[in-house]
Amino acid sequence: MVKSKEDQVLGRVRFPSALIFTGDRRVELAEETARAYLCTGAHPPCGGCAHCRKALEGIHPDIIHVGVPGETLKVDQVRAMRTDAYIRPNEGARKVYIVSTAQTMNPNGQNALLKLLEEGPSYAAFFFPVANPELLLETLRSRCEIVRGAVAGEAAVPGEEAQTLAALLERPGGELELASFCVSLEKKSREELSTILDQTVEVLVPRLIGAQGQLLSKVEALSRIRGACEYNIGAGHITGWMMATLLTDRKE
């Protein structure tokens, strides 16, 4: 089977088309992730390929910032972004839109954006760095995966369990040890499990630069699993899902 240009560049790492970034470094993290989406190096973002260099200089034509800080994002701007999204990338395999003022949109604007997420081309990706995802419509949030970064005032030192989980995810191999660790979390409360997952993401986010692309997929997976802690689901079910997800990712 002939691989598409996107498959050749991104390999087998699954990069979602819509991400919400939270935390104090949300815009910076969105920009780092955009570089990873376009990077052609072995371990995105490599920082050395032509795409990374242009992105770092702020001149990559396929990374588009939408909205002006302090101003409301209008429906017409969303429609213009939708029109532009159907124009294929200039140089890379993907086209990434960083919408840093998405939380200022009224419901009409958000619904226009939702239609773009549902029907947009496969090469287009949309990043929403927002302080509070709850300001976005639930229908819009449901189309995105959330990457939670650190927030000022939170515990500066992650707990031992978060440090252990982060180390296991960064280490090649060790599937049995990772599975055993997930099982050890089954008796935690949902609140305790939420804290461990939040702190693990906090540990891993600064390490995304220069890391293998699979680390990004693990951070995204942890964020999805963390979201399940908001519902009335037993910790055993959540840790079982976590073990299955993380071990599957390692085999790909």
C-alpha positions as CSV (number, residue, x, y, z in Angstrom):
1,M,0.0,0.0,0.0
2,V,1.3,3.4,-0.9
3,K,1.6,5.8,2.0
4,S,0.2,9.3,1.8
5,K,2.4,12.3,2.3
6,E,0.9,12.7,5.7
7,D,1.6,9.1,6.7
8,Q,5.2,9.4,5.5
9,V,5.8,12.5,7.6
10,L,3.9,11.5,10.7
11,G,4.6,7.8,10.7
12,R,2.3,5.8,12.9
13,V,1.8,8.5,15.6
14,R,-1.9,9.6,15.7
15,F,-2.1,13.3,15.8
16,P,-5.7,14.6,16.6
17,S,-7.2,17.3,14.4
18,A,-8.5,19.4,17.3
19,L,-6.8,20.1,20.7
20,I,-7.6,22.4,23.6
21,F,-4.6,23.5,25.6
22,T,-5.0,24.8,29.2
23,G,-2.5,26.1,31.8
24,D,-0.1,29.0,31.9
25,R,2.0,27.8,29.0
26,R,-1.0,27.0,26.8
27,V,0.0,29.2,23.8
28,E,3.6,28.1,24.0
29,L,2.6,24.5,24.2
30,A,0.2,24.9,21.2
31,E,3.1,26.4,19.2
32,E,5.4,23.5,20.2
33,T,2.8,21.0,19.2
34,A,2.3,22.7,15.8
35,R,6.0,22.3,15.1
36,A,5.6,18.6,15.9
37,Y,2.7,18.3,13.5
38,L,4.9,19.7,10.7
39,C,8.3,18.3,11.6
40,T,9.9,15.9,9.2
41,G,12.6,14.8,11.6
42,A,12.9,11.4,13.3
43,H,11.7,12.7,16.7
44,P,9.3,15.6,16.3
45,P,9.7,18.5,17.0
46,C,13.4,18.0,16.1
47,G,14.2,21.7,15.9
48,G,16.5,21.2,13.0
49,C,14.4,20.4,9.9
50,A,13.3,23.2,7.6
51,H,9.8,23.1,9.0
52,C,10.9,23.4,12.6
53,R,13.3,26.2,11.8
54,K,10.7,28.2,10.0
55,A,8.2,27.6,12.8
56,L,10.7,28.8,15.4
57,E,11.3,32.0,13.4
58,G,7.5,32.5,13.2
59,I,7.5,32.4,9.4
60,H,6.0,29.0,8.6
61,P,3.1,29.5,6.1
62,D,1.2,26.4,7.4
63,I,1.0,27.6,11.0
64,I,-1.7,30.3,11.1
65,H,-2.5,32.3,14.2
66,V,-6.2,33.4,14.3
67,G,-7.5,36.2,16.5
68,V,-5.9,39.2,18.3
69,P,-5.4,39.0,22.1
70,G,-7.9,41.3,23.8
71,E,-10.3,41.3,20.9
72,T,-13.4,39.3,20.3
73,L,-13.2,36.6,17.6
74,K,-16.0,37.3,15.1
75,V,-18.0,35.0,13.0
76,D,-16.6,36.5,9.8
77,Q,-13.0,35.6,11.0
78,V,-14.2,32.0,11.6
79,R,-15.7,31.8,8.1
80,A,-12.5,33.2,6.6
81,M,-10.5,30.5,8.4
82,R,-12.9,27.9,7.1
83,T,-12.3,29.1,3.5
84,D,-8.6,29.2,4.0
85,A,-8.6,25.7,5.5
86,Y,-9.8,24.2,2.2
87,I,-6.7,25.6,0.5
88,R,-4.1,22.8,0.7
89,P,-0.9,23.4,2.8
90,N,1.9,25.5,1.2
91,E,4.9,23.4,2.3
92,G,4.0,20.8,5.0
93,A,1.8,17.8,5.3
94,R,-0.5,19.6,7.7
95,K,-2.0,23.1,8.2
96,V,-2.3,24.2,11.8
97,Y,-4.6,27.0,13.1
98,I,-3.8,28.3,16.6
99,V,-7.0,30.1,17.7
100,S,-5.9,31.8,20.9
101,T,-9.1,33.9,21.3
102,A,-11.7,31.1,20.8
103,Q,-13.2,31.7,24.3
104,T,-14.3,35.2,23.2
105,M,-16.6,33.8,20.5
106,N,-20.4,34.0,20.8
107,P,-22.5,30.9,20.3
108,N,-23.0,31.6,16.6
109,G,-19.2,31.8,16.1
110,Q,-18.6,28.6,18.0
111,N,-21.3,26.8,16.0
112,A,-19.6,28.0,12.8
113,L,-16.3,26.6,14.2
114,L,-17.9,23.4,15.2
115,K,-19.0,22.8,11.6
116,L,-15.4,23.3,10.5
117,L,-14.2,20.7,13.0
118,E,-16.8,18.3,11.8
119,E,-16.4,18.8,8.0
120,G,-12.9,20.2,7.6
121,P,-10.2,18.6,5.5
122,S,-8.1,15.9,7.1
123,Y,-4.9,17.8,6.8
124,A,-6.2,20.8,8.8
125,A,-5.6,20.9,12.6
126,F,-7.1,23.4,15.1
127,F,-5.6,24.3,18.4
128,F,-7.4,26.3,21.1
129,P,-5.3,27.6,23.9
130,V,-7.9,28.7,26.5
131,A,-7.7,29.5,30.2
132,N,-11.1,27.9,30.9
133,P,-12.4,25.3,28.5
134,E,-15.9,25.7,30.1
135,L,-16.2,28.9,28.1
136,L,-16.5,26.8,25.0
137,L,-19.7,25.1,24.1
138,E,-19.9,21.5,25.2
139,T,-20.5,20.4,21.6
140,L,-17.3,22.1,20.6
141,R,-15.3,20.6,23.5
142,S,-16.6,17.1,22.6
143,R,-14.8,17.4,19.3
144,C,-11.5,18.2,20.9
145,E,-8.9,16.4,23.1
146,I,-7.7,18.4,26.1
147,V,-4.0,18.8,27.0
148,R,-3.8,20.2,30.5
149,G,-0.6,22.1,31.4
150,A,0.6,23.5,34.7
151,V,-1.3,26.3,36.4
152,A,0.2,28.9,38.7
153,G,-0.5,28.2,42.3
154,E,-0.7,24.4,41.9
155,A,1.6,22.1,43.7
156,A,5.1,22.7,42.5
157,V,6.3,19.2,43.2
158,P,4.3,16.4,41.6
159,G,3.8,13.3,43.8
160,E,5.9,10.2,43.7
161,E,3.2,8.2,41.8
162,A,3.0,10.9,39.1
163,Q,6.8,10.9,38.8
164,T,6.8,7.1,38.5
165,L,4.1,7.0,35.9
166,A,5.9,9.8,33.9
167,A,9.2,7.8,34.1
168,L,7.5,4.6,32.9
169,L,5.9,6.4,29.9
170,E,9.3,7.9,28.9
171,R,11.2,4.6,29.2
172,P,11.3,2.3,26.2
173,G,9.9,-1.2,26.9
174,G,8.8,-2.0,30.4
175,E,5.2,-3.0,29.5
176,L,4.9,-5.4,32.4
177,E,6.1,-2.8,34.9
178,L,3.7,-0.2,33.5
179,A,0.8,-2.7,33.7
180,S,1.6,-3.5,37.3
181,F,1.7,0.2,38.2
182,C,-1.7,0.8,36.6
183,V,-3.1,-2.1,38.6
184,S,-1.7,-0.5,41.8
185,L,-3.9,2.5,41.2
186,E,-7.2,0.6,41.1
187,K,-8.0,1.3,44.8
188,K,-7.4,5.1,44.4
189,S,-10.4,7.4,44.6
190,R,-11.4,9.3,41.5
191,E,-10.1,12.5,43.1
192,E,-6.7,10.9,43.9
193,L,-6.5,9.4,40.4
194,S,-7.3,12.8,38.9
195,T,-4.5,14.5,40.8
196,I,-2.0,11.8,39.7
197,L,-2.9,12.1,36.0
198,D,-2.9,15.9,36.2
199,Q,0.6,15.9,37.8
200,T,1.9,13.3,35.3
201,V,0.8,15.5,32.4
202,E,2.5,18.5,34.2
203,V,5.8,16.5,34.4
204,L,5.6,15.4,30.7
205,V,4.5,18.6,29.0
206,P,7.9,20.4,29.3
207,R,9.6,17.3,27.9
208,L,7.7,17.2,24.7
209,I,10.3,19.4,23.0
210,G,12.9,17.0,21.5
211,A,11.0,13.9,22.6
212,Q,9.8,11.1,20.4
213,G,6.4,11.8,18.8
214,Q,4.8,9.0,20.7
215,L,5.2,11.0,24.0
216,L,2.7,13.5,22.6
217,S,0.2,10.8,22.0
218,K,0.7,9.5,25.6
219,V,0.1,13.0,27.0
220,E,-3.1,13.3,24.9
221,A,-4.2,9.8,26.1
222,L,-3.7,10.8,29.8
223,S,-5.7,13.9,29.2
224,R,-8.6,11.9,27.8
225,I,-8.5,9.4,30.7
226,R,-8.3,12.3,33.1
227,G,-11.6,13.6,31.7
228,A,-13.3,10.4,32.5
229,C,-12.6,11.1,36.2
230,E,-15.2,13.8,36.1
231,Y,-17.9,11.2,35.7
232,N,-19.3,8.6,38.1
233,I,-17.0,5.8,37.0
234,G,-15.1,3.5,39.3
235,A,-11.3,4.0,39.5
236,G,-10.9,0.3,38.6
237,H,-12.6,0.9,35.2
238,I,-10.5,4.0,34.6
239,T,-7.2,2.4,35.4
240,G,-8.2,-0.6,33.2
241,W,-8.8,1.7,30.3
242,M,-5.6,3.5,31.1
243,M,-3.6,0.3,31.0
244,A,-5.1,-0.9,27.8
245,T,-4.6,2.5,26.1
246,L,-1.0,3.0,27.1
247,L,0.1,-0.5,26.4
248,T,-1.6,-0.4,23.0
249,D,0.2,2.9,22.2
250,R,3.6,1.2,23.0
251,K,3.1,-1.6,20.6
252,E,2.4,0.7,17.6
